[in-house]
Amino acid sequence: MDTEPEARQTTYRKLCRISLNNEDEHKIREGTQYCHPVGNDRFYRMIEERYDIKLGQKRKAAERTGLIRK
């Protein structure tokens, strides 16, 4: 956001004032739970190419690491 604490706090406060619709909130929550980026196909491809990874299916971190099983 910013390197200066005051500017970072101001930017963060502005960000938190934005009201999201239910669909966007769900997408962000799901992305967080599954450690998966939130965006469109173009954004996914960009991440895959840049970091030489394959995003694949969304699975919770605990499922991926074997802590829980589906």
LINBELHU-V857887 format. One record per residue. N is the residue number from 0. SS is DSSP state (h for helix, s for strand, l for the rest). OMEGA is omega as a letter, one per 30 degrees, with the letter a starting at -180 (* if undefined). D_LAST is the distance of its C-alpha to the last C-alpha in Angstrom with 1 decimal. Layout:
# LINBELHU-V857887
((N/SS/OMEGA/D_LAST) (N/SS/OMEGA/D_LAST))
This chain:
# LINBELHU-V857887
((0/l/a/37.2) (1/l/a/40.4) (2/l/l/41.9) (3/l/a/44.1) (4/h/a/42.6) (5/h/l/44.6) (6/h/l/43.8) (7/h/l/40.1) (8/h/l/40.1) (9/h/l/42.0) (10/h/l/39.7) (11/h/l/36.6) (12/h/l/38.4) (13/h/l/39.1) (14/h/a/35.5) (15/h/l/34.4) (16/h/a/37.0) (17/l/l/35.4) (18/l/l/33.8) (19/l/l/30.7) (20/l/a/29.8) (21/h/a/26.6) (22/h/l/25.0) (23/h/l/25.8) (24/h/l/24.5) (25/h/a/21.1) (26/h/l/21.1) (27/h/l/22.0) (28/h/a/19.5) (29/h/l/16.6) (30/h/l/18.2) (31/h/a/18.5) (32/h/a/15.0) (33/l/a/13.7) (34/l/a/16.8) (35/l/a/18.0) (36/l/l/21.7) (37/l/l/23.0) (38/l/l/25.5) (39/l/a/26.6) (40/h/l/26.4) (41/h/l/29.6) (42/h/l/28.2) (43/h/l/25.0) (44/h/l/27.4) (45/h/l/29.7) (46/h/a/27.1) (47/h/a/25.9) (48/h/a/29.6) (49/h/a/30.7) (50/h/l/28.2) (51/l/l/27.6) (52/l/l/23.8) (53/l/a/21.4) (54/l/l/19.2) (55/l/a/16.8) (56/l/l/13.6) (57/l/l/12.6) (58/l/l/9.6) (59/l/a/10.0) (60/h/a/12.0) (61/h/l/10.1) (62/h/a/7.1) (63/h/a/10.2) (64/h/l/12.0) (65/l/l/9.7) (66/l/l/10.3) (67/l/l/6.8) (68/l/l/3.8) (69/l/*/0.0))
